[in-house]
Amino acid sequence: MLNPNLDEIQLTKDEYERYSRHLILPEVGLEGQKRLKSASVLCIGTGGLGAPLLLYLAAAGVGRIGIVDFDIVDSSNLQRQVIHGTSWVGKPKIESAKNRILEINPNCQVDLYETRLSSENALDIMKPYDIVVDGTDNFPTRYLVNDACVLLNKPNVYGSIYRFEGQATVFNYEGGPNYRDLYPEPPPPGMVPSCAEGGVLGILPGIIGVIQATETIKIILKQGSTLSGRLLLFNALDMKFRELKLRPNPVRPVIDKLIDYEFFCGVTQAKAEEAKQQMEVSEMTVAELKQLIESGASDFVLLDVRNPNEYEIAKIPGSVLVPLPDIERGEGVEKVKQLLNGHRLIAHCKMGGRSAKALGILKDAGIEGTNVKGGITAWSREIDPSVPEY
């Protein structure tokens, strides 16, 4: 409760010792620690942002923490998702997070929701909590979290990261702006690459996640100035912070219900277009590619459309690099024509999506080709484990 009856809340002897550095702060004190103990916070996601956020909310003494996630721990998560450990690889993230939270602070109540947040369940899941913290990495869920917070009149502590840059603010707090004031319309699908495609500095989500935790605790304590109305931008390479002012848009659409956010963000249409595009492009398995290579055939060109730094990490023997951005700009199309010289074209990328897109562009230029299903990831898993998977 953000306005609890503090007389009803008591700290144990252990809690007095545990929170002693808080208790001697005049801005926190006994009253503030009781506020933290009575507060409830829901974190959407236990990834890069959720990991440090959850650690510090638990350590600070937030009494009830809810976690929404349906993913499992992958070894590639460990570079930045510091709440998880190697022994938890392959297991549910929410279980891993709960285990770590209770190691830090056994006084916390941890509620788990192993499900994908949707328009059907969001209001029911979010309703019992005082504050919602958005640790997600996709636009449909961000709009969903925002709209549900508006309908329930709950603060939405927001953060996002990409490569070396991050941003944070507080939405829907004391009449302040919400996410739709910052982004009235979502970008076209694929315009903003995911961290899996573009990468992220492992330390960055730690910084932004801790900022989100700080804002959450300040809201509970009713101390200091929050980021409501201010978008904090951080560039890790330059080690610079800057701010942009945010204001409510007086002509923004009224949020009166939850909608189909996949459709709103164009994801449904993009998936349909991608499926259509892949249906129009012939495919081969990595096993078929291996058989072709081992046959000694020399009548084909194996085209790799990933980025140069990905090609340095791992490559299929005999492949030739022409990055997708070059093909999209047109210069790569001419290079492919020169490489082919009458040979047939086989293309691959990390998992098959970018190469299918490249083959679609090349098809419009009169070049037919075959896509390697599953890309180099499938090659690593099924054919040659010595090729690094990333």
Sequence and secondary structure as in RCSB ss.txt:
>XXXX:A:sequence
MLNPNLDEIQLTKDEYERYSRHLILPEVGLEGQKRLKSASVLCIGTGGLGAPLLLYLAAAGVGRIGIVDFDIVDS
SNLQRQVIHGTSWVGKPKIESAKNRILEINPNCQVDLYETRLSSENALDIMKPYDIVVDGTDNFPTRYLVNDACV
LLNKPNVYGSIYRFEGQATVFNYEGGPNYRDLYPEPPPPGMVPSCAEGGVLGILPGIIGVIQATETIKIILKQGS
TLSGRLLLFNALDMKFRELKLRPNPVRPVIDKLIDYEFFCGVTQAKAEEAKQQMEVSEMTVAELKQLIESGASDF
VLLDVRNPNEYEIAKIPGSVLVPLPDIERGEGVEKVKQLLNGHRLIAHCKMGGRSAKALGILKDAGIEGTNVKGG
ITAWSREIDPSVPEY
>XXXX:A:secstr
  S  GGG    HHHHHHTHHHHTSTTTHHHHHHHHHH EEEEE  STTHHHHHHHHHHHT SEEEEE   B  G
GGGGT TT  GGGTTSBHHHHHHHHHHHH TT EEEEE S   TTTHHHHHTT SEEEE   SHHHHHHHHHHHH
HHT  EEEEEEEBTEEEEEEESSTT   HHHH SS   TTSS  HHHH B TTHHHHHHHHHHHHHHHHHHT S 
 STTEEEEEETTTTEEEEEE    TTS    S   HHHHTTHHHHHHHHHHHHHHSEEE HHHHHHHHHTT  SE
EEEE S HHHHHH   TT EE  HHHHHHSHHHHHHHHHHTT EEEEE SSSHHHHHHHHHHHHTT  EEEETTH
HHHHHHHT TTS   
